[in-house]
Amino acid sequence: MTYTRIVGTGSFLPANVVTNDDLARRVDTSDEWIVTRTGIKQRHIADPEQTSSDLAVEASKAALAAAGVGADELDVIIVATSTPDFVFPSTACLVQARLGTKGCAAFDVQAVCSGFVYALVLADSLIRAGQAGSALVIGSEVFSRILDWNDRSTCVLFGDGAGAVVLRADSRPGILGSMLHADGSQAEILAVPGNVSGGSIIGSPFLRMDGQAVFKIAVKVLDEVARETVARCGLSLDDIDWLIPHQANVRILEATAKRLKLPRERLIVTVDRHANTSAASVPLALDLAVRDGRIRPGHRVMLQGVGGGFTWGAALVEM
């Protein structure tokens, strides 16, 4: 039996840190207002010349180094992003070229904030099916490019960054089980409702969100998908050592942990320092907790995504 294991993690954040006080000088908000409602204290914002592929390459290099895997050993590269460098080619192909390799499969996944979990499940499926022996899975975003910086209800919530994992086929179970879901009828509650046609922007190029609706759905589906996933694995919620939900809002994170009856100290939180980095948030949090020693070999980690589409999913991983 072939299984998939995470053998290396990596991340990268732009150098430019924007605090809540910095934003308060730009829009009608305050540090207290933002922290109370979201838990966010700061976010990293890419420089104008930095792209999703730039961030992805740096996160990938860190993950490959941690895994002791060369880029030329990869069979597939999958990038989860809602902010690609171009309409095409894919960001994954750009990353492949920058890593100095060619020939392996490379493509993007667009499931917004669930993107990394979707990409992880796809890579796991390819490895289990014998189509790949190793994979690089990346979540990379420059959400600062799709924000209306005059809209205080959304611009304070997001940041830029990238996280990556290297996967390898193994005889020992690693990714124990997963579940993916979507409900396209909820598309309007979180969207960028615009596109480019004939060289002009049709609709709005900025992120729009119904915060209350997103909160209600997110807490509900994160609870449900965690239970589905442990059941599929033949385990229970008590078998989860660490919970890493998509880092959108500390209230959502804490409400999810409470529903799952997991103590706060088993919840990995990075939203305070990174804000919502969409598809990058889960691998960023995973890498941080691996490198600071909280997550260790043998620990079972529940990774969860939820975002526009509306999409959600989870994967239970044994490190």
C-alpha positions in Angstrom: 0.0 0.0 0.0 1.3 3.4 -1.0 0.7 6.4 1.3 1.7 10.1 1.3 3.8 11.8 3.9 4.8 15.4 4.4 8.6 15.4 4.5 9.3 19.1 4.5 7.6 22.5 5.2 8.5 26.0 4.3 7.1 29.5 4.2 7.9 33.1 3.1 6.5 36.5 4.1 7.2 39.8 2.5 9.4 42.1 4.5 6.9 45.0 4.7 4.8 44.7 7.9 1.7 46.9 8.1 0.2 47.3 11.6 -3.3 48.2 12.6 -2.1 51.6 13.6 -0.6 52.0 10.1 -4.1 51.3 8.6 -5.8 53.6 11.0 -3.9 56.5 9.4 -5.4 55.5 6.1 -9.0 54.5 6.8 -11.5 55.1 9.6 -10.5 52.2 12.0 -8.4 51.5 15.1 -6.2 48.8 16.5 -8.8 48.1 19.2 -11.6 47.8 16.6 -9.6 45.3 14.4 -8.2 43.2 17.3 -11.5 43.0 19.1 -13.4 41.7 16.0 -10.7 39.7 14.2 -7.7 39.1 16.5 -5.4 40.6 13.7 -2.6 42.8 14.9 -0.5 43.1 11.7 -0.1 41.7 8.2 2.7 41.4 5.6 2.2 43.3 2.3 4.2 42.5 -0.8 6.1 45.2 -2.6 4.6 46.3 -5.9 7.1 44.2 -7.9 6.6 41.0 -5.8 4.2 38.4 -7.3 2.7 35.2 -6.1 5.3 33.2 -7.9 8.1 35.2 -6.2 6.7 34.3 -2.7 6.0 30.7 -3.8 9.6 30.2 -5.0 11.0 31.3 -1.6 8.6 29.1 0.4 9.4 26.2 -2.0 13.1 26.5 -1.5 12.6 26.4 2.3 10.4 23.3 2.1 12.7 21.5 -0.3 15.7 22.2 1.9 13.8 20.9 5.0 12.9 17.8 3.1 16.3 17.2 1.6 14.7 16.9 -1.8 16.0 18.5 -5.0 13.7 20.3 -7.4 14.7 17.8 -10.1 13.2 15.0 -8.0 9.7 16.4 -8.1 7.0 14.7 -10.2 4.3 17.4 -9.7 4.1 21.0 -8.6 0.6 22.4 -7.5 0.1 26.0 -6.6 -3.1 27.1 -4.8 -3.7 30.7 -5.5 -6.5 33.2 -6.3 -3.9 35.9 -7.2 -1.8 34.3 -10.0 0.9 36.3 -11.8 -1.0 36.0 -15.1 -4.2 34.6 -16.6 -1.8 32.1 -18.0 0.7 30.5 -17.9 0.0 29.0 -14.5 1.9 30.2 -11.4 3.1 26.6 -11.0 4.8 26.6 -14.3 6.6 29.9 -13.4 7.7 28.3 -10.1 8.9 25.3 -11.9 11.1 27.4 -14.2 12.5 29.4 -11.3 13.4 26.3 -9.4 15.5 25.3 -12.4 13.7 22.1 -13.4 11.3 21.0 -16.1 9.3 18.0 -17.3 7.2 17.4 -14.2 3.5 18.2 -14.2 2.7 21.7 -13.0 -0.7 23.4 -12.5 -2.7 25.8 -10.4 -5.7 25.2 -8.2 -8.3 27.9 -7.5 -10.4 27.2 -4.4 -9.6 30.5 -2.7 -9.0 30.0 1.0 -9.5 26.2 0.7 -7.0 26.0 -2.1 -4.1 24.5 -0.2 -6.3 21.7 1.3 -7.7 21.0 -2.2 -4.2 21.0 -3.7 -2.9 18.7 -0.9 -5.7 16.2 -1.5 -5.0 16.3 -5.3 -1.3 15.6 -4.7 -2.1 12.8 -2.3 -4.4 11.2 -4.8 -1.7 11.3 -7.5 0.8 9.7 -5.2 -1.6 7.0 -4.0 -2.5 6.2 -7.6 1.2 5.8 -8.6 1.2 8.8 -10.9 3.8 10.6 -8.7 6.4 9.7 -6.2 7.0 13.2 -4.9 5.1 16.5 -5.0 5.5 20.2 -4.1 2.3 21.8 -2.9 2.2 25.5 -2.4 -0.3 28.1 -1.2 0.7 31.6 -2.4 -1.2 34.9 -2.4 -0.8 38.6 -2.9 -4.4 39.5 -1.8 -3.3 43.1 -1.3 -3.7 43.5 -5.1 -7.5 42.8 -5.0 -8.4 44.9 -1.9 -10.2 48.2 -1.9 -7.9 50.1 0.5 -10.7 52.5 1.2 -13.1 49.8 2.5 -12.3 49.3 6.2 -14.5 46.2 6.4 -12.2 44.2 4.1 -8.8 45.9 3.8 -7.9 45.2 7.4 -8.5 41.5 7.1 -5.9 40.3 4.6 -2.2 39.9 4.0 0.3 38.4 1.6 2.5 35.3 2.0 3.3 31.8 0.9 3.6 28.4 2.4 4.7 25.0 0.9 5.0 21.3 1.7 7.0 18.6 0.1 5.2 15.2 -0.2 6.7 11.8 -0.8 5.3 8.3 -1.3 5.9 6.1 1.7 4.8 2.7 3.1 3.8 4.4 6.3 0.5 6.4 6.5 0.9 10.2 6.5 -2.2 11.8 5.0 -4.7 9.7 6.8 -7.9 10.9 5.2 -9.6 14.0 3.7 -12.9 15.5 2.6 -13.6 18.2 0.1 -16.9 20.1 -0.4 -18.4 23.1 -2.2 -21.7 25.0 -2.5 -21.7 27.3 -5.5 -25.1 28.7 -4.5 -23.2 30.7 -1.9 -20.8 32.3 -4.4 -22.0 35.8 -3.8 -21.1 36.0 0.0 -17.3 36.1 -0.8 -16.2 37.0 -4.3 -14.2 39.3 -6.6 -17.2 39.9 -9.0 -15.2 41.2 -12.0 -13.2 40.1 -15.0 -11.2 41.5 -17.9 -12.9 41.6 -21.3 -11.5 43.3 -24.3 -8.9 45.1 -22.2 -11.5 46.5 -19.8 -12.6 45.6 -16.3 -16.1 44.2 -16.3 -17.7 44.4 -12.8 -15.6 45.0 -9.7 -11.9 44.0 -9.4 -12.1 44.2 -5.6 -12.9 41.6 -3.0 -16.5 41.8 -1.6 -17.6 39.9 1.5 -20.7 39.4 3.6 -18.8 38.9 6.9 -21.7 37.7 9.0 -22.8 35.1 6.4 -19.2 33.9 6.0 -18.8 33.5 9.8 -22.0 31.4 10.2 -21.2 29.1 7.3 -17.5 28.8 8.2 -18.0 27.7 11.8 -20.7 25.2 10.7 -18.8 23.6 7.9 -15.4 23.5 9.7 -17.0 21.6 12.5 -18.8 19.2 10.1 -15.8 18.5 7.9 -13.5 17.7 10.8 -16.0 15.2 12.1 -16.4 13.7 8.6 -12.6 13.4 8.2 -11.9 11.7 11.5 -14.8 9.3 10.9 -13.4 8.4 7.5 -10.0 7.7 9.2 -11.7 5.4 11.8 -10.6 7.8 14.5 -12.2 10.3 16.9 -11.8 14.0 17.7 -9.7 13.0 20.7 -7.0 11.6 18.3 -6.3 15.2 17.0 -3.2 16.6 18.5 -3.3 20.0 16.6 -6.0 21.9 14.8 -5.0 24.3 12.0 -8.0 25.9 10.4 -7.8 28.5 7.7 -6.6 31.7 9.5 -9.4 34.1 8.7 -10.6 35.4 12.1 -9.7 34.4 15.6 -13.4 34.2 16.5 -13.9 31.5 13.8 -10.9 29.6 15.0 -11.9 29.6 18.6 -15.5 28.8 17.8 -14.4 25.8 15.7 -12.1 24.5 18.4 -14.9 24.9 21.0 -17.4 23.0 18.8 -14.9 20.2 18.4 -14.2 20.2 22.2 -10.5 20.8 21.5 -8.7 22.9 24.1 -7.4 26.3 23.0 -3.8 25.2 23.5 -4.2 22.6 20.7 -5.2 25.3 18.2 -2.5 26.9 16.0 -3.2 30.6 15.6 -1.2 32.9 13.2 -4.0 35.2 12.1 -2.8 37.8 14.7 0.6 38.2 12.9 -0.3 37.2 9.3 -4.0 38.2 8.9 -5.9 36.2 6.3 -3.5 35.0 3.6 -6.1 32.9 1.9 -4.6 29.7 0.4 -1.3 30.5 2.1 -2.7 30.5 5.6 -2.7 26.8 6.4 0.8 26.0 5.2 2.2 29.1 6.8 0.7 28.1 10.2 1.9 24.5 9.7 5.4 25.5 8.9 5.6 27.9 11.9 4.4 25.2 14.3 6.8 22.6 12.9 9.8 24.9 13.1 9.0 26.2 16.7 8.7 22.5 17.8 5.1 22.3 18.7 4.3 19.9 15.9 6.5 16.9 16.1 6.8 13.5 14.4 3.9 11.3 15.2 1.5 14.2 15.9 -1.8 14.1 14.1 -2.8 17.5 12.6 -6.2 18.5 11.3 -5.7 20.9 8.4 -8.9 22.8 7.3 -9.8 25.3 4.6 -12.9 27.3 4.0 -13.4 30.2 1.6 -15.1 31.7 -1.5 -16.8 29.4 -3.9 -18.1 28.5 -1.3 -15.5 25.8 -0.7 -14.3 23.9 2.3 -12.3 20.8 3.1 -10.1 19.0 5.6 -7.2 16.6 5.7 -5.9 14.7 8.8 -2.2 14.3 8.6 0.2 12.3 10.7 3.6 14.0 10.7 
